Amino acid sequence: MLQVSFIRENKEQVIEGLKKRNFNELEIIDQIIETDNIRKKTQTQLDETLAESNKLAKQIGELFKSGKAAEANALKEKTAALKQQANILKQQLQEIENQLLNLLYQVPNVPHQSVPAGNSDQDNEVVDTENDIPQLPEDALPHWELAAKYNLIDFELGAKITGAGFPVYIGKGARLQRALINFFLEEALKAGYTEIIPPFVVNEASGYGTGQLPDKEGQMYHICEDDLYLIPTAEVPITNIYRDVILKEDDFPVKNVGYSPCFRREAGSYGKDVRGLNRLHQFEKVEIVQIQHPDKSYDTLNEMVEHVKGLLRQLELPFRTLRLCGGDLGFTSALTYDMEVYSAAQKRWLEVSSISNFETFQANRLKLRFKDKEGKTRLAHTLNGSALALPRILASILENNQTPEGIKIPKVLVPYTGFELID
């Protein structure tokens, strides 16, 4: 969340940035400042009341020592009233702080200056495109038909066991899935990331820490009885490792990678674009997370983008890089690059990765700080990226590499799969 001090000092910049996001509840900015004014006033009243109470307590002690019990007892009545007043002020202060926090939770991050204006994904900026789109015959099959033909994925069986959006991977389909996971993890380890196997459920504090809560869109699976949440991405548990942590400047960059299943309700999704692996309730993903010094976070963002590009180059997939516009930017992000691969059978681009810099937005919620060289405590910057999300990568590999003989496996994956062809 944004810092109140930043909102105060940069009010016009904040408002202009939120307009770029098409955030229309701009009156909340004045509400935040006014609520913080009330908080400050109440805090001052509480401090003064406690100071007066402490002063009288000392006087009472001195009067008792001097044998002036009557005067001491008279002051004790006054201190009792001050204590009661202090308790009332403490309660009021807690309520005001909760009001302020709830207001701050409603405000998204301010976009980086390079974020283009726009209303939807149609307005995202194409930064670059790599690799040629394969020319498939007219009778080329989409991945869901290829999965059935070669017995790789059973969508109906998944629906029987759980429901739509929970596929069952079988035989070479399961081995290809596992190969991709291992390939992505090994490449991250080569790039200096430390592997983490996190919990796949998190508590409420973790959800608030990385900005998934409050869940306005209702996309998280909530285990009501235990008040826990199935993770939508490994970003949540991995980043929360550093909640309430103070790092040293020499600790940067902190680089973690983790594989996890991801769970999303995908409420409101329907139509042809959700067929097969295009949109699932459960899917697998390898996530890279970095915590970085504020002065270096945008260089780190570019480094993470290049890492994802390197994976796609090795998989020999046609892909493009998008800079998301304000209207398509995630709630917590200051700048996001999406990677899309081309699905030749579906004749459409499929998002396979989002790489984001959150600047201090998550760190402020997490109380993730570091001590700089001068000993000053500051908020760190957090970043994360899919490297990569598996379903649409798998879909594109199946579709783009289909031949009359079968489906060719990208060379880089053969050591992991143990086979070169699905036939």
C-alpha positions in Angstrom: 0.0 0.0 0.0 1.0 3.6 -0.5 2.6 5.4 2.4 0.6 8.3 3.9 3.7 10.5 3.8 4.1 9.8 0.1 0.4 10.6 -0.5 0.7 13.9 1.4 3.9 15.0 -0.3 2.9 13.9 -3.8 -0.8 14.3 -3.8 -1.1 15.6 -7.4 1.3 12.9 -8.7 -0.7 10.2 -6.9 -4.0 11.5 -8.4 -2.6 11.7 -11.9 -1.2 8.2 -11.6 -4.5 6.8 -10.4 -6.3 8.5 -13.3 -3.9 6.6 -15.6 -5.3 3.5 -14.0 -8.9 4.7 -14.6 -9.3 4.7 -10.8 -12.3 7.0 -10.2 -12.6 7.0 -6.4 -10.2 9.9 -6.1 -12.0 11.5 -3.2 -10.4 8.7 -1.1 -7.1 10.6 -1.3 -8.6 13.5 0.7 -10.2 11.1 3.1 -6.9 9.5 3.8 -5.2 12.8 4.5 -8.1 14.0 6.7 -8.2 10.7 8.6 -4.5 10.9 9.1 -4.9 14.5 10.4 -7.4 13.2 13.0 -5.0 10.3 13.8 -2.2 12.8 14.5 -4.4 15.0 16.6 -5.7 12.1 18.7 -2.1 10.8 19.1 -1.0 14.2 20.3 -3.9 14.3 22.8 -3.0 10.8 24.0 0.7 11.7 24.4 -0.2 14.8 26.3 -2.6 13.0 28.6 0.0 10.2 29.3 2.7 12.8 30.0 0.4 14.7 32.4 -0.5 11.4 34.1 3.2 10.5 34.5 4.0 14.0 35.8 1.3 13.7 38.5 2.4 10.2 39.4 5.9 11.6 40.3 4.3 14.4 42.3 2.2 12.0 44.2 5.2 9.9 45.1 7.0 13.0 46.4 4.0 14.2 48.4 3.7 10.8 50.1 7.4 10.9 51.0 6.9 14.3 52.4 4.0 13.1 54.6 1.4 15.1 52.6 -1.0 12.2 52.2 -4.1 14.4 51.8 -2.6 16.3 48.9 -1.3 13.1 47.4 -4.8 11.4 47.5 -6.4 14.5 45.9 -4.0 14.2 43.0 -4.7 10.4 42.7 -8.3 11.2 41.9 -7.0 13.4 39.1 -4.6 10.7 37.7 -7.5 8.2 37.8 -9.5 10.6 35.5 -6.5 11.0 33.3 -6.0 7.2 33.0 -9.6 6.9 32.0 -9.3 9.6 29.4 -6.1 7.9 28.1 -7.9 4.6 27.7 -10.7 6.3 25.8 -8.1 8.0 23.5 -6.3 4.7 23.0 -9.5 3.1 21.8 -10.3 6.1 19.6 -6.8 6.0 18.1 -7.1 2.3 17.3 -10.4 2.8 15.6 -9.0 5.7 13.6 -5.9 3.7 12.6 -8.1 0.9 11.4 -10.2 3.3 9.3 -7.0 4.7 7.8 -5.7 1.3 7.0 -9.0 0.3 5.4 -8.8 3.4 3.2 -5.2 2.7 2.2 -6.1 -0.9 1.3 -8.5 0.5 -1.3 -5.9 2.5 -3.2 -3.8 0.7 -5.9 -0.2 1.4 -6.6 0.9 4.5 -8.6 2.0 3.5 -12.1 5.6 4.1 -13.1 6.0 7.1 -15.5 6.7 4.7 -18.4 3.2 3.0 -18.1 1.1 3.9 -21.1 -2.4 5.2 -20.7 -5.2 2.9 -21.7 -8.4 1.2 -20.7 -7.9 -2.5 -21.3 -5.5 -5.1 -22.7 -6.2 -3.8 -26.1 -4.2 -0.7 -25.2 -1.1 -2.6 -24.0 2.2 -1.6 -25.8 4.0 -4.2 -27.8 7.7 -3.8 -26.9 9.1 -6.5 -29.1 8.4 -9.8 -30.9 10.7 -12.8 -31.4 10.8 -16.0 -33.5 8.7 -16.8 -36.5 5.1 -18.0 -36.2 5.0 -21.6 -37.5 2.8 -22.2 -40.6 0.5 -25.1 -39.8 -1.8 -26.9 -42.2 -5.5 -26.0 -42.2 -6.4 -29.2 -40.4 -4.0 -28.4 -37.5 -5.6 -29.4 -34.1 -5.9 -27.2 -31.0 -4.2 -28.6 -27.9 -7.3 -30.0 -26.3 -7.8 -32.2 -29.3 -4.2 -33.2 -29.4 -4.3 -34.0 -25.7 -7.2 -36.4 -26.4 -5.6 -37.9 -29.6 -2.4 -38.8 -27.8 -3.9 -39.4 -24.3 -2.0 -36.6 -22.6 -4.6 -34.7 -20.6 -8.1 -35.8 -19.6 -10.3 -32.8 -19.0 -13.5 -34.8 -18.5 -11.8 -37.0 -15.9 -10.7 -33.9 -14.0 -14.3 -32.6 -14.1 -15.5 -35.9 -12.7 -13.0 -35.9 -9.8 -13.3 -32.2 -9.0 -14.9 -30.0 -11.6 -14.2 -28.0 -14.8 -10.8 -26.4 -14.8 -8.9 -29.2 -12.9 -7.3 -31.4 -15.6 -5.6 -34.8 -15.2 -2.2 -35.1 -16.9 -1.5 -38.7 -18.1 1.6 -40.5 -19.3 3.8 -38.4 -21.6 1.5 -35.4 -20.8 2.5 -35.7 -17.1 6.1 -36.2 -18.0 6.2 -33.2 -20.3 4.6 -31.1 -17.5 7.3 -32.3 -15.0 10.0 -31.7 -17.5 9.0 -28.1 -17.9 8.9 -27.6 -14.1 12.4 -29.0 -13.8 13.8 -27.1 -16.7 12.4 -23.8 -15.4 13.8 -24.5 -11.9 17.3 -25.5 -13.2 17.5 -22.3 -15.3 16.6 -20.2 -12.3 19.2 -21.9 -10.2 21.8 -21.2 -12.9 20.8 -17.5 -12.7 21.5 -17.4 -8.9 18.1 -18.0 -7.4 17.7 -20.0 -4.3 14.9 -22.7 -4.5 12.1 -22.6 -2.1 9.3 -25.1 -1.6 6.7 -23.0 0.2 3.3 -23.9 1.8 0.5 -24.0 -0.7 -2.0 -22.4 1.7 -1.4 -19.1 3.5 -3.0 -17.2 6.4 -4.8 -13.9 6.2 -1.8 -11.8 7.2 0.1 -13.2 4.2 -2.7 -12.4 1.8 -2.8 -8.8 3.0 1.0 -8.7 2.9 1.3 -9.2 -0.8 -2.0 -7.5 -1.8 -4.2 -10.4 -2.6 -6.5 -9.4 0.3 -8.9 -7.7 0.5 -10.0 -9.9 -2.4 -12.5 -7.6 -4.2 -12.9 -9.9 -7.2 -13.4 -13.1 -5.1 -10.7 -15.0 -7.0 -9.1 -16.8 -4.1 -10.2 -20.1 -2.7 -10.9 -19.6 1.0 -10.9 -22.4 3.6 -13.5 -20.9 5.9 -13.2 -23.2 8.9 -9.5 -22.5 9.3 -9.4 -19.0 7.7 -6.7 -20.0 5.3 -6.4 -19.4 1.5 -5.1 -21.6 -1.3 -2.3 -19.7 -3.0 -2.9 -18.0 -6.4 0.8 -18.0 -7.0 4.0 -18.9 -5.1 4.7 -15.1 -5.0 2.5 -15.0 -1.9 4.2 -17.4 0.5 7.7 -16.7 -0.9 7.5 -12.9 -0.5 5.9 -13.3 3.0 9.1 -15.1 4.1 10.4 -11.5 4.6 7.3 -10.1 6.3 8.5 -8.0 9.4 12.1 -8.5 8.4 14.8 -5.9 8.4 17.6 -6.7 5.9 21.0 -5.3 5.5 21.9 -3.4 2.4 24.6 -6.1 1.7 21.8 -8.7 1.5 20.6 -7.4 -1.9 19.6 -8.8 -4.2 17.5 -11.5 -2.5 16.6 -14.0 -5.2 14.2 -16.9 -4.6 12.5 -19.3 -7.0 9.7 -21.7 -6.2 7.4 -24.2 -7.9 3.8 -24.5 -6.8 0.4 -25.4 -7.9 -1.8 -22.3 -8.2 -5.5 -22.0 -7.4 -7.8 -19.4 -8.8 -11.6 -19.3 -8.9 -11.5 -17.4 -12.3 -15.0 -16.1 -11.5 -16.7 -14.7 -14.5 -14.6 -16.5 -17.1 -16.5 -18.1 -19.9 -16.5 -18.7 -23.7 -14.1 -20.2 -26.2 -11.1 -18.5 -24.6 -11.3 -20.8 -21.6 -11.2 -24.1 -23.5 -8.6 -26.7 -22.6 -5.6 -25.3 -20.8 -6.3 -21.7 -21.6 -7.8 -20.9 -18.2 -7.8 -23.3 -15.3 -8.7 -23.3 -11.6 -5.6 -25.3 -10.7 -2.4 -25.0 -12.7 1.4 -25.2 -12.1 3.9 -22.4 -12.2 7.5 -21.6 -11.4 7.8 -18.1 -9.8 10.9 -16.0 -9.5 10.9 -13.4 -6.7 13.4 -10.7 -5.9 13.9 -8.2 -3.1 16.1 -5.3 -4.2 17.5 -1.9 -3.2 15.1 0.8 -4.5 17.9 2.3 -6.6 18.4 -0.9 -8.5 14.9 -2.4 -8.8 14.2 -1.3 -12.4 17.5 -2.8 -13.6 16.5 -5.9 -11.8 13.1 -5.8 -13.6 14.8 -5.7 -16.9 17.1 -8.6 -15.8 14.0 -10.7 -14.9 12.4 -9.9 -18.3 15.5 -11.1 -20.0 15.5 -14.3 -18.0 12.0 -15.1 -19.1 12.9 -14.3 -22.7 15.8 -16.7 -22.5 13.4 -19.5 -21.4 11.1 -18.9 -24.4 14.0 -18.7 -26.8 15.3 -22.1 -25.6 11.8 -23.5 -26.0 11.8 -22.1 -29.6 8.4 -20.5 -29.2 7.2 -17.3 -31.0 6.7 -14.7 -28.3 6.1 -11.0 -27.7 6.7 -8.7 -24.8 4.0 -6.2 -23.7 4.2 -3.2 -21.4 0.8 -3.1 -19.7 -1.2 0.1 -19.8 -2.7 1.7 -16.8 -6.1 0.1 -17.2 -4.7 -3.4 -17.4 -2.1 -3.0 -14.6 -2.5 -5.2 -11.5 -3.6 -3.6 -8.3 -0.1 -3.8 -6.6 2.1 -3.2 -9.6 4.0 -0.1 -10.6 5.1 -1.5 -13.9 4.4 -4.9 -15.5 5.7 -6.7 -18.6 3.6 -9.5 -19.9 5.0 -12.3 -22.1 2.7 -13.9 -24.7 3.4 -16.9 -26.8 1.6 -17.5 -30.1 -0.7 -20.5 -30.4 -0.6 -21.4 -34.0 -3.6 -23.7 -34.0 -5.8 -21.3 -32.1 -4.3 -18.3 -34.0 -4.0 -16.2 -30.9 -1.5 -14.9 -28.4 -1.6 -16.5 -24.9 -0.2 -14.8 -21.8 2.4 -17.0 -20.1 4.2 -14.6 -17.8 3.8 -11.3 -15.9 6.9 -9.7 -14.5 6.3 -6.8 -12.1 8.0 -4.2 -10.0 5.9 -3.3 -7.0 8.4 -0.8 -5.7 7.5 -0.2 -1.9 3.8 -1.1 -2.3 4.1 -4.7 -0.9 7.0 -3.9 1.3 4.9 -1.2 3.2 2.2 -3.8 3.9 4.8 -6.4 4.8 7.0 -4.1 6.9 9.9 -5.3 4.8 12.7 -3.0 5.4 16.5 -2.6 5.2 19.2 -0.5 6.9 21.2 1.5 4.4 24.8 2.5 4.7 23.9 5.5 6.9 22.0 3.3 9.3 18.6 4.6 8.1 15.7 2.1 7.9 14.0 2.2 4.6 11.4 0.1 2.7 12.8 -2.4 0.1 11.4 -2.9 -3.4 9.8 -6.3 -4.3 9.5 -7.9 -7.7 8.2 -11.1 -9.1 7.6 -12.9 -12.4 6.2 -16.1 -13.8 9.2 -18.1 -15.1 7.0 -19.7 -16.3 3.3 -20.6 -16.0 2.9 -24.0 -17.5 -0.6 -24.5 -19.0 -0.3 -22.2 -22.0 3.3 -23.0 -22.5 2.3 -26.7 -22.7 -0.6 -25.8 -25.0 1.7 -23.9 -27.4 4.3 -26.6 -27.5 1.7 -29.2 -28.4 0.1 -27.0 -31.1 3.1 -25.4 -32.6 5.1 -28.6 -32.8 2.5 -30.9 -34.3 3.6 -32.9 -37.4 2.1 -35.8 -39.3 4.5 -38.1 -37.3 3.5 -36.7 -33.9 4.5 -33.8 -31.6 8.1 -32.9 -31.5 9.6 -32.0 -28.2 11.9 -28.9 -28.0 15.5 -30.0 -27.9 16.2 -28.3 -24.6 13.5 -30.5 -22.9 14.5 -33.9 -24.3 17.0 -34.5 -21.4 14.1 -33.9 -19.0 11.4 -35.8 -20.8 13.5 -38.8 -22.0 11.7 -38.7 -25.4 11.8 -36.6 -28.5 8.4 -37.3 -30.0 4.8 -37.8 -28.8 3.3 -40.3 -31.2 
